[in-house]
Structure formats: C-alpha cells, structure tokens
Amino acid sequence: MNPLYAAMPTTIFETMSARARASGAINLGQGFPDSGWPQDVLDAAATALLQGSNQYPPMPGTPELRRAIADHYRVHQDVDLDWQREVTVTSGATEALAAALLALITPGDEVILFQPLYDAYLPLVRRAGGVPVLVPLAPPHWQFDAAMLSAAFSPRTRVVLINNPLNPSASTFDRTALEMLAGFAERHDVVVIADEVWEHVVFDGAMHSSVLSVPALRHRSVKIGSAGKIFALTGWKVGWMCAAPELTHALARSHQFLTFTTPPNLQAGVAHGLGKDPGWFAAMRAGFQRSRDRLVDGLVGAGYAMLPSAGTWFVSVDLAGSAIPHGDIVVADRLLDAGVASIPVSAFYAEDAVTTTLRLCFAKHDATIDVAISRLAAARTGLSRSG
C-alpha cells in the first residue's frame, strides 16, 4: 500500500455530504446546484448518445468540441487559440490538473500554491514529486502581494498553481494581480497552471481575466476549464486544458495515460453549449447572483456577518465578525445538528489555517435557501455562547 494515499483523509466534501445524508440536513456544503442546467445541452448530448458514435473519440477530444472551446474563448475572453494545437479535452478539470502537474513537474521541483486551496491540489503535487510552497491568503479579500510572491519564488520554482476565481474563498484575482504574477513567472522561467473553472460564474458586472489574455503569460500558462461549472452539470466531468503548442504536446502525452478520452456524447453536448448566445451566460450569472443575494441578505438579517463573494457558488460566514467565539469546525458541527451542512474553510489549508470562516453553497432553489436561512437563524443565538 502506498503510504502517501493511505495517510490521506477523506475529502471534506465527501465527509460533510455523507453526514448531511445521514442526518437529513440541508446540504450547503458540497458545491452542486439543484437547478440551472440548460435543457438544450442535455438534449444535444442525448441525441449524440443515440445517433452518434459511442466508440473511442480522438485522444485530445473531438474536433467539434475543441473548435467550440477555441471559438468560445475568442468571443468571451479575447483569447485566440489554435484548436488543433492548443486545446486538449479531459475527463473533468481534476484530470486536467493531474495531467498538467504530472507533465510539468520533475521530482524535487518547487510548486507555489495559494491557501486556501482546492483539496486535490496538494496530493496531486506531491504525487508528481513536487515540493509544495504554500502562500497563505487571508480574509476578507484573499489577495497576494509582491512581498508574498518574492518570499515564495526561488531558483527551484518550476510551477505556480492558481485558482481564479478562488473556490474556497469566493474571491478573484484581477488583471493587475495576474500581471504582477507574470513578472515573477518570467524572471524565474516558471509555468503557471490556472484553474479557471469558475470563469463564467463572476458577479456584480465583473469580467473574468484569463492568464492567456496576459501577453507575458500566453506561452507559459495552462488554462483549465470545466463544463460542469459553466453549465451546472457537475456529474458530466468534461474539462479541458488550453496552452501553447509546446506545452500542449506534453500535456496531451500525460492525459493519454490517465483517462485517454472522454465520452463523445458529453463532448457533443458541451460543444453545443459553448456556442450559446452570450446572453445565456449573462442570465446564468444573474441567476446565481440573485441566489447569492438571497442567502446573504437572509443571514445578515439573522445577525451573521458575511464576507464578500465575487464569484463561484459560495459565500462565507465571518465568524469573528459575527461575534461567534468558536472555530469553524465547531460551528460546522453545531450547524449540522441544526439541520444545515457547511464547509469549514480551515479544511482548505495545509498549515497556518484561517479558522474564522465557514463556507456555504447558494446554488439552490429559493425554497431550500429559505429553509436553510430559517434554521441558521434559529441556531444563531446558541453560537454566540462560549460554552
């Protein structure tokens, strides 16, 4: 038995979801919506399943989907991609992350990671032989600065892994931050892997900035995307990697020995979806923003302090700002007893954890949100007691 895997804990998402199922609690922990997926995308995939090929598609993805990815980013992010040489389809974004890290890390290379971090990052880096260098980010804005980057980069740095928007904290890195990062990446000849799966789920009129839109990063970055997050179809597990040809060559060789291909009917459905009118994507964002505001307004009314949510399907309770004298793990346990599952953000840290924020998913029906607010409101007074 490999001790690296034997020592790993069960992911916090599986732990809290299992506890929610067992207790009947409303699950605002794991990020899966209960509505919002487009019927025409489902129909396109169903038609392809019944009428198209169900044999192995090309290893880098169907030409239809790879073209659609390139066309989509040309329209939405002003990123010009060669679909034949710069796009690889994967079985979900986590597979894309694994393929990229395995392709780009030589054992002993340092890999810069920003905490809080998606829980797959650290084990994947270690499995590839990388040496993690952790940069802690702090609420309420969760941003890095030049001093933090200067302390993290070294002659042994080979890869930076960044999540934008940042899943655990619902924050984003703007163009200025990416250009700062680009300067360090150029000086140290580093590749940036950008997990941009939440790229379309940004709020309040903001627009996502991709690493591939920054000239200094265009040929030293891997952009990872996910249909599951764009179309609220998390079970489809269709992702992709976009990078310059020399990087894509290595990425595709890694991918071919992981999952090799992705179901062709799902690729057809995603290709159809990526070609939808820009108005659909704007309406999707507006719908999730409305759900965010519904949950935030309800919890503020119940006496909770909430941190900003600039993107993703999540928002965090500021426990310290709410005058709750307990850490996030204790509060998550108490709220589970009150009928709501959440995620303690400290679970996304490997060291020096922030323990004063609790993450909630708002990608739910209004009725579900309202019941959750009611239960959280009822639990609020008891959380203020120190005992």
N, C-alpha and C positions, 0 to 999 in steps of 0.2 A: 504494500500500500504506500502510495506517495505521501509522505508526511506533510507536504505543502497543502494538499487538499484535505487530508484527514483532520488537520488543525483548524480548518476554516469553519466559522459559524454559519448557521443557516441565515440567508439573506433576511434583512429586517422586513422586506416587503412580504415574503412568504410567512414569516413569523406572525406579523400583525394581521395579515389576511386570514391565516388559519385561526387565530384567536377570535377574529370577528365572526367567522363562520360558526365557530363552536358556541359563541355567546349570543349570536343573533344581533350583534352591534351593527350600526350603520358604518360601512367601510369608507372612511375618508382618508385612509392611509395609502393604499396602493393606487397608482395613477391609471385607472381605466375608466373611461366615460360610460354612462349608461344611455347615451343618445348622441346624435350629432354626425353620424357617419352618412355619407351620400349614397342614396339608393342606386343611382346610375352607375356608380363604381362597382357595387355589388353585382348589378345586372351584367356589366361587361365581363366580370370575372366568371360569373355563372355561364354565360354564353360561351366563353372561351373553353371552359371545362367540358361542356357538352359537344361543342362543334370544332374545337381546335385540337392541336396535338397535346397529348399527355405524356410524351416521351421527353428525354433529356433536352432541355434547351441549350443554347451555346453557353459555355462556361462563364464568360463575362456578362451574360444577360442577353435577353432578346434584343435584336436591333430596334424593335418598336419601343421598348422601354428606355433603352439608352438614348435614342433620339429624343424621346419625350423629356428625359431628365435634362439634357443639354438645352432643349428649346425652353423648358420651364425656367431655368436659371438665367437664360438670356433675357427673358421677359421680366422676371420678378426681381433679379438681383444684378442685372447688367454684367453678368459673368459669361464670357464666351468660351464654350467648351467644345472640343472635338469629340463627338460621341464615340467614335471608333477607337480613339487612342487615350481618352482621359476619363472614361466612365466604366465602373465595374459594379454590377448588381450583386448583392449579398443577401443571405437569409437573415435579415434583420440587422439593425445597427450594432448590436453586440457582436455579431460575427464580423462585421466590418472593423470594429475596434480590435478584435482578436487578430484578424488578418493583418491590419496595419501595424500593430505592435510587434507581432512575430516577424514581419517582413523588415522592419526598420531598426529593431534593437539587436545589437550584438551583446552577448553576456558581459556584464560589467559597465555598460553604458548607463549614464545617469538620465533619468526621466523626470521632468518637472511636472508636478501635479498640484492643482489648487483645491484646497479644502474649504468647505465641504465638497465631497466628490462622490459621483455615482459609484455604487458599491462594487461594480465589476472592474473598475479601473485598476485598483491596487493588485488584486490577484492576477490579472492578465499581464500587468507589467512584470511582476515577479516571476510568473511562469515563463515569460520570454527571456528572463535573465537580467532584466533591468534593475537598476538601483533607484528606488523612488526618492525624490527630493520634494518634500511637502511644503507648500506655501499656504499658510493659514489666512483665510479671509474672515472678516468679522461683520456682524450686523451694525447698522441697518442696511448699508449699501453694498457690502461684499465686493469691494474693489481692490485691485492690486495697484502698487505704485512703483516708480523706478527703483527705489531703495530695496523693495522686496525682490524685484527681479534681479538686481545686482547681487544680492546675497544668495540667490538660488542658482544662478548660472555659474558654470565652472568650465575648465577645459575638457572635462569628461561629459558634459551635457551633450546629448545627441537628439533628444526628442522632448517636445513640450506637448502635453495633452491638455486641451482646454475645452470646456463645455459652455456653449453660448447659444441661447440663454442657458443659465446655470440651473439645473434641475432642482437640487435640494433647497436653494435659496430664492428661486424665482426672480433672480436679478439678471442683468445683461451687461455685456461689455461693448462699449460703443466704438466708433471708428478711431477715436483718439487713443483709446486703450490698445486697440489692435495695432495701430501704428507704433506705439511705444514697444509693444512686444516684438514687432517686426524688426526694430532696430537691434534688439538683443539677439534675435534669431540670426540676423545677417552677420553680426560681429562674431558669433560663435559657430556659424555654419550648422545651424540646427533645423530640423524638420518640425513643423507644427502640425499636430493632428487635432483637428477641430470637430468635436461632436456637436453638430448644429441641428440635431433632430427637432428642436423646438423652434426652428427658424420662422415658421409661419404663425406661431402662437405668441405674438407680442402685442402689447396693448397701448392704449392712450395715444394712438396716432404714430407711434414709433415704427421705424422700419429696421429690419434686421441687417446688420453688416456682416458679410461673409469674409473669411480670411482670403478667399480667392479674389475678392474685389480690391484688396490692398496690393498694389504693384510689387512691393518688396516681398510679399508672401506668396505671390501667384505660383512660383515654381519651387517653393519649399514647403508647401502645405498640402494636407489631405483633408478634404471636406467630406464629412459623413452626414448622410441624410436618412430619413425614415418615413415611409408611407404610413406606418402605424400612428405616428404623431400628427402628420398632416391631415389624415382622413379619419382619425379617431377609430382606427382599426388595428388595435394593438396586437391582436392574435394573428394577424397576417404575417408578421415577421418578414417584411420586404424592406431592405435598406440598400444603400449604395455608397461607393467611395468615388470621389472626384479628385483628380490630381494631374499634374503634368505628366507627359508620356513616360519619362524615365522612372518616375515614382510609380505610376500605374503598372508598369511592367512587373515590378517587384510585388506590388500589392496583389495583382491577379495571380501570380505564381503561389502566393501564400493562400489566397482564397480557394484555389483549386484543390488543395489538400485538406480543407476544412469541410465545407458543405458542397463544394463544386458547383452546384446550381440551385436555383430557387423555383418553386412551382410555376410553370408557364402561364397558367390561368390567372394567378395572382399578379404576375407581371403585366398581363394584358389589362387587368382592372386598374392597376396603378398608372399605366401609360395613359389610359383614358382619363383618369382623374387629374393627372398633371396638366392636361390640356384644357381643363375647365377655364371658364371666363374668370378674369381677375376679381370680378365682383363676388364670386362664390367664396374666395379666400377672405375677402374683406368681411363678408357676412359671417363666416365661420368665426373669425376673430371677435367680431362684435358679440356673437352669441356667448362665447366663453367669457368675455369681459363682463357681460351682464350677469353671468353666474358668479363670477368673482365678486362683483359689487354686492350682489345679494347676500352672499355669505359674510363678507367683510362688514357690511352695514348692520347685519343682524348681530354679529358678535361684538362689534363696537357698542351697539345698543345694550348688550348684555354685560358690558363692563370689561371686555377684553381689549387690550392694546394690540394692534396688528401691524406687522411690518409691510413695507411696500411690495407689491407683486407686479413686476414689469413684463412677465411672460411666463410660459408653461401653464399647467393646470393647477398650480399650487399657490397657497398663501400660508404664511407662518404667523402663529401667535407669539407675541413678545411677552414671555412670562415675567421677566423683570419689570417691564413697563406696565404689566397688568397687576403688579404688587402680589405676584404669586411666589411664595418663598421656597418652592420646590424645583428640583431639576426636571428636565424634560422627560426622563424615563419614568420617574414617579408620577408625573402628571399624566403621561400616556396611559399608565396602568389604571389610574383613578378614572380617567375618562372612558376607558374600555368598560369599567364597571358601570359607568353611567350610560353606556349604550352607544358610544362613538369610538371608532378606531382611528388613530392618528399615527404619525411617524415622528419619533424624537430625532431632531436634526443632528444630535451628537453621534448618531449611528453612522453618519457620513464622514466622520473624522477617524483617522488612524492614530492621532496624537493631539494633545492640547485642544480637546473638544470644546466647542461652544455648547453649553448645556441649558441655554435660556430661550430656545426657540422650538416650537412644535409645528410640524407641517401638516396641512390639511389639503385634500383634493376637492376642488369645487366643480369638477366636470360631471355634475349630477343633475337629475331632474329637479325642478323647483321644489316639488313636494318633499324630496329626500333632503334637500338643503334646509328646508324649513323645519323638518323634524329634528335634524341634527342641531340646528340653532336652539331649538327648544330644550333639547337635552343638555347641550353645553351651557345654556343659561341657567338651568336648574342646578348644574354642578358648580357654578362659578363661586358661590359663597363658601362652599366647603374647601375649595382650592386655596383660599386666602388664609386658612388656618395653618399654623406652623406645625401642628401635630399630625 
